[in-house]
Amino acid sequence: MAKAHVQHKLLDMMKRRIPTVIAVVLLLAVWEAWVRIGHVPSTMIASPSEIAQATVETWPTLWPATQVTLLEGTVGFLLAVACGILIGILLYCSRIANAALFPLLSAAQTMPLISIAPLFLIWFGFEISGKIVIVAVFGLFPIAVQTIRGLEAVPQFYSDVALTCGATRTWTLWHVKLRVAARQIYGGIRVSAAYIFATAATAEYLGARKGLGIWLQAAYNSFRTPLIFSATLVIIVITGILMCLVNLSERLLLGPADADADPDADQ
């Protein structure tokens, strides 16, 4: 029975993924044909085969740059998750803090990275720590917002039951409300994860010693378009890996998404 259930799950997953694979293959085929048949200059746009070849040839230098961006993005993302959840809880618990800080938090997210990156260069120089702080600042907003919204959406009866059973308000917040709001909080975490490494690379591009941003800058300055696509491909891949890890952590901590469904909802 268990084996049949696993096979059903795998088959269902394959059915969901096959359209995506077919779409990607068709896109790459059309892209390759367009560049080759149209004789498009490689300085304008590179074909998928040229990008793959450039990635393989430059991997000994591309990988060290990737490691720097990975470090900045990963540490900054973890800080964003921790700070975003804590700020969200603070703004949920205190109306005064919400009224005072939420507009400032929102305003901070509207500022373009290029306008505040010089300040971080002045404060932190070209060191990795400055890029980590930038990533954390730009990554915590969706997590904080979804934490607030998730906690506000928790039905009141959850708290009533816990308090009736003798729990304190603090215990109810951390062990009941946050658990119920966790799915929505993970939604904010996924939004943040989607652009973490792109933010890190952009911050490097504006001022750093090494990383994918510097790699992109060097490729642009030398008009080596395939290398620009190689760095972009790496950013997409590591972002996809991070998204998979976020989904895996959600499944391990909270179980499958359908585990929270009300079994009596259809009755």
N, C-alpha and C positions, 0 to 999 in steps of 0.2 A: 504493500500500500504506500509506504514511504517512498519507495523507488519510483512508483508511478507518479506520485505527487511531484518529485524532483524533475522527472522527465517532462511533465506538463509545464512546470515553471520554466525550464530551459527552452521548450518549444515556444512558449508564449513570449519569452524574451527575444528569441530569434525572429519571431514574426514582427516584433516592434522595431528591431534593429535593421532588418533586411532592407526596408525602404530607404533608410538613411545611407546604408552602404551603397545601394544602387545609385542614389542621387549624387553621392560624392564621386563615384566612378564615372558617371556620365559627365559631371562638371569637369573633372580632370581631363577626360577624353576630348570634350569640346574645346577646352582651354588649350590643350596641346595642339589640336588640329588648327585652331585659329592662328596661333603663333607661327606654326610651321607653314601652313598654306598661305597665310597672309604676309609671310616674310616680315613679321613685326620685329624691329630692332630689339636686341636683348637689353639695351640701355633703357628702353621704354617699359617693357614687361617681359619677364622671363617665363619660359615654358615650365611645366611641372618637372620634366626630365632634367632641365638645366638647374632647377632649384635643388632637386635631389642630388645631382652630381656635385654642385657647389657645396651642399651641406656635408657630404661625405668627405670631400677634399679639404675642407676647412675645419672639420670636426676637432682636430687637436687644439685649435685656438678658440673655436666656438664653445666647446664644453667648459673650459675655465671661466669664460664670460657668463655662461649659463649658471654655473655654480654660485657666482656672486649674486646674480639676480634672484636665484632660488633662495639664498640665505636671507636677503633683504625682504623678499616677499613673504617667506614663511614666518620669520620672526615678527614682521610687521602685522601679518594676518593674525597670528596668535594673540598679539597685543590688542589688535582691533576687536577680536572676539571677547577677550576678557574685559576690556574697558567699555566696549559697547553694551555688554550685558549689565555691567555694574552701573553705568550711566543710565541705562534704561530703567533699571530697578529704582535708582535714586529719583528720577523724574516721575516715575509712577507713584512712588510713596509720598513725595512732597510736592504739593501744588505750588508752593513758593519757588522751589527749585525749578519746577517745570516752567513756570512763567518767566523766571529770570534767565535760565540757561538754554531752553529749547530754541528760542529765536537765534541766540548766538551760535548754537550748534548748526542750525539750518543755514545761517549766513556763512559759516566756515566752509560748508559744502558747495556754496555757489561760487566761491572764488576759484578762478582757473589756476591750475597747477603752475603755469608759467609766471603768475603774478606773485606767488609766495615762495617759489623755489629759490630765488636770490636771497631771501631772508634766511632760509635754512642753510644756504651755502655760507653766509656770514656767520651763523651761529655754530654750525658743525663742520664747516669746511667741505672737503671732498670725501670725507670718511663715510663708511657704510652706515654708521649710526644715524646720520641725517636722513638717508633714504628710508631707513626703517621707521623713523618717526613720521615721515611724510606718508608712507604706506598705511601706518596705523591710523593717522588722522583722517585720511580719505576713506579708510575702510570701515571705521566704526559707526558711521551715521546710519546706514541701513539696518545694522544690527541693533542699535539703540532704539530706532523707531519701531522695528518689529517686536522688540522686547516690550516696549510700552503698549503697543496695540495688542500684543498677545495677552499680556496681563489684564488689560482692560476688558478683553473679550471673554475672560474666564467667567462662567456662570456663578452667580452669588451662592448657589446652594453648596458648591464645593467648600467654600469658606465656612458656611453655616454648619455643615456636618463636622468639619474638623474642629471648629471652636466649641461645638456642643460636646464633642468627645474629650474636651479638656486641653486641646492644643493651644499654644500661644499664637498670636498674630504673626510673629517672626517665623515660627516653625511652619505655620500654614503657608506663608509666602514662599519659603525656600523648598518645602517638600510637597506642596499641593499645587499652588498657583503656577509656579515655574514649570512643574511637570506637565500641567495641562497646556500651558502656553508654549511648550518646547517646540512643537511642530512649526508654529509661526515664527519663533525665534530662529529656527533653522532656515526658514525662508530668507530672512535677512542675512544670515551667514552665507547662504548660497549666492545671493546678490553681490555681497562683498567679495567673495572668492572669485567671481567672474572677471573682475578687473584688477585684482591685486598685482599680478605680475606685469600687466600693462602699465600700471601706475609706477611700479618700481623702475621699469625700463625707461619710462618718460622722465622720471626724476634723474636717472643716470644721464640721459641725453642732455639734460639742462646743466649738468655739472657733476662729474665723477671721474675717478681714475680708471675704473674698469667696470665691466658688466655688459649686458646686452644693449643697453642704451648707447654706450661708447662704441660697441660693435656696429650698431646701426648708423651712428654718426660717421664712422670711418668708411663704411660701405657707401653711404650717400656722397661723401666728399670725393670718393674715387669713382663714382658713377657705376658701381658694381651692383646692378639691380638684383641679380640672383642672390647675393648675400643679404640684401634687405629682406627678401622673401624667406631666406633660411632662418634669420633671426625671428621673423614673424611666426614662422612655422613652429619654432621651438617654444615661443611664448604661448601659442595655442595649445601645444601638447602638454606643457607643464601646468597650464590652467585647467585643462581637461583632467589631468591626474589629480590635481587638488580638488576639483569638483567631485570626482569619484571617491576620494578619501572623506570628503564631507558627507556624502551620501552613505558611505559605509559606516562612519561614526554614528550617524543618525539611526541607522538600522540596528547597530550593536547596542546603543544606549536606549532607544525607544521602541525597537522592534519594527516589524513591517508597518507600512502606512495604514493598511487595512486593519491593524490590530486595535486601533482606537475607535473603530466604527461601532456604533450601537447595535448589538445583535438583535434588538427588538424593534429596530427602526422600520423594517419592512413588514412588521406584523400589525 
